[in-house]
Amino acid sequence: MMTLKSKLQATNDVLSMHICTIPSATVPQAIAAAGADSIIVDLEHGAIDYADAHAMIAATAGTGCAPLVRIAKNTPTDAKRALDLGAEGLVFPLIRTAQDAEDAFAALKYPPAGTRGFGPFLAQARWQTGLLGYREAVEDKLVNCLLVETKDAVENIEAICAVPGIDLLVPAPFDLSTDLGVSGQFTHPDFTAAIAKIEAAANKAGIPLGGVGLTEEQAKTLIARNYRVIVGFDVIWLDQKTRETQGWLDR
């Protein structure tokens, strides 16, 4: 099966990505079985601990669904721990500068190219490589996804996009609109101008874009604007479907 990185690099397919905030292996297992291309185990905003994350990553086994982890902080320790659980890549929050982007890339690599410490005792089992075979087999398959969610990041977006090794760039609408002072106002001129600047920089640099699409209309709009990855949320899907089924009832 193709890895997520290879799908992003070697195809023009539009891919799915679901952010999992519910601390249960059942959720990613069901999402993966339904044919999703990837999940994000959310250690930044979800109610998930490391034991949950390990089980959630393992629950995608045997499918074509790539398990990524959104780390809580952009530190070598946070990155290392998530990768050592067997993650197929990392989602780095609050990238503000080119240096932040360089640090993120380094966190995915072992020395001398990076800063990752060696200890994939759990990861080698998920990847079925053996301990000493893990580095050679896996390192170049890991996905580097950066979140653009601050005014600083928008101001520095051209420099960020010039950093090598970015596999996916995702404007985070909730955080970005909040940092811009127009929280949740996704049609506000300040927000739309920021998104346009991010899109232009990513397209110029040849970096795939991911965006939140919570309806079919939103997804089609993003696809028409050259987005390669459509992102959803487990709790929002649950809420939407529950509200829909409530409408089936005669009151």
N, C-alpha and C positions, 0 to 999 in steps of 0.2 A: 504494500500500500504506500502511496505517496505521503510524504510528510507535509505538514502545513507549509513549511518553508519552500518546499519544492512546488507546491501548488501555487504559491504566490509568485515564484520566480519563473516557472516553466509553463504556466497556463495563463489564460485570460479569464478564467472562471470567476464568477462572483460567489463568494464563500460566506458561510454563516458562522457566527460566534455568539455564544450565550454566556452571559455573566452569571455565575452561580454564587449566591449569597446564603443559601440554605445549607446548614451543616449536615448534609446527608449524602451518602454515596448513591442512594437511590436516584437522586435528581440527575447527576451527570450520566449515570447508567442509562436512564430513560432517554435523555437528550441524545446521547451517543447512539443508542439503538435506533432512534428515529432518523438517523442519517446526518446529523449535524457535522460540520467540518471541524469545529473547535469549541471548547469551553474555556472560560476563565474562572478559576477557583479564586474567590475574592478574599484575600487576607487583609485588605485595606478597610473595606466598609462592611463586609459580611460578618456573621456570627460564627466564623469558622476558626478552629485552632489547627495546629500542625497535624495532629492525629487524624482529624476530619479530612484535612487536605490530602494526606497520604492515601486514605481510603477513596477519596473522590477521584484522584488521579488514577488509581488502580482500577476503578470501575469502568474506565474507558477501554480497557484491554480488549483486544480482538476486534476493535472497530477502527474506522478511518477517522475518528474524532481525536484531535490533538488537545491534550490538557495543558493549558498555560496557567500560570499563577500571577495574579496581581499582588505584588508585595506591598507591605504597609509603608516601608521607608526605603529610600534608595541608598542602602548601605551594602557593602560586600557581604556582611553577615546575613542580612535578610535574603539577598539574592542566592547565596550559597545554600542556605537551608531549603529554600523552595526548589532549587534545581536538584538537590540531593534527595528530595522526595520522588523524583522521577519526572518532573515537569518537562514539557517539550519546548518551553520558552517562558519568558517573563514579560509582564506588562509593568512598565515603570511609570509611577505617577509623578505629577508635578515636575516635569522636565521644564526648566526655565532657560537654560543656556546651552551653548554648544559643549561646554565642559561637562554639564550634566549628561548630555548625550554620549560623550566619550566615556564617561565613568560607567554608564549603563552597559555599553558594549564591552568594556573591560571586565565587568562583573560576570559576563557569560563565558569568558575565556580563561583558561589556565595560563600561568606564567610560561614563557616570557611575554606572551601577547596580552595577558590580562591579570586579574587579581583573584581569581577563584581559587579557594583552597581545595585540596583533593580529599574526597571522602564520599564517593557515590555508593555507599554500602547498600542503600535501598534502591537508588536509581538504576544500578546495574541489573537488578532483578527485573525491574519494569521494562528495561530496554533489552534484556536477555543477551547481555554482552560479556558477562564476567567482569570482575572488578578492574583488572588491568586493561581490558579491552574497551572499557567504556569511553575513555577520552577520544581515541581515534575514531570510534564508531559513531559517536553522538555529538561531539562538540560543534561540528559544522552544520548540524541539523537544527540547532536551537534557534528559536524565533525571538527577535528583538523588537518589541512593540513599545512605542513611546506614546504617552498621553500628553496632549496639548490642552492645558486647562487653566492657563493664567495669562494675564496681560503681558508679563515678561516674556513668556514663550512666544506670543504672537509677535512682539517687537523683535525677537531674536530668531524668528522662524527660518529665515534664509540661511543663517549660520548653523542652526540645528540641522537642517536638511543637508548641509554640506558634509556632515560627519559620516564617514563610511560605516556600513554595517547595519543600517536601519531597515528592518523588514516590513514594518507597518507603522503608520502614523495615524493616531485616532484623536480628532478633536472631541473633547469631552464636554458636551453641551451644558450639563447642569453646573459643573464647576466653573466652566469658562464664562457662562452668562453671569454667574454670581460674582466672579472676580471683576467682571466688567461693570458691575453695579446695576445689571438689568436681569436679575435672577429669574429664570424661566421665561423670559421674553425673547423667544427664538426668532421673532420677526423684527426685533429692534434694529435700527441701522447700525449701531455699534457692534452688535453681535454678528449680523450678516456680513459686515465689512471685515471683521476678524476672521470669520470662516472663509471668506473669499481669499484673503491673504494667505491663509494656511493651505488652501487648496492649490493656489497658484504656485507656491513654493514647492509643495510635494510633487505636483505634476512636472514642474521644471526639472526636479532632481530625479524623477522616475521612481518615487517611493509610493507604494500602494497606500491608499487611504481606507480607513474604516470609519463607519458612522452608525449612530443609533437610529434604527428603523423599527418603530413599535407598531406600525400599521403597514399594510401592503402599499398604500399610497406613498408613505414616507420612504419605504425601501425602493420603490421604483424611481422616486425623485433622486435619491442618492446614486442609484445605478446610472441614471442619465447624466449625472455629473462626474462619472468616472470613478466612483467608489467601488472597491473590490471586495470589501468585507462589510456585511450588515450585522449589526450588534443588537442583541436583546437581553432581557433580564429574566431570570427564573421567577422571581416574585411578581414581576409585572405580568408575565404570561399567565401565572396562576390567578392573579386578580382579574385580568381581562376575561379569561375563560369562565371564571366563577360568575362574574357579572353577566356574561352572555347567557349562561345556563339559567340564571335567575329570571331572565326575560322569557324563558320558555314556560314559566309557571303561570297558571291561571290564578288570579288573586280575587 
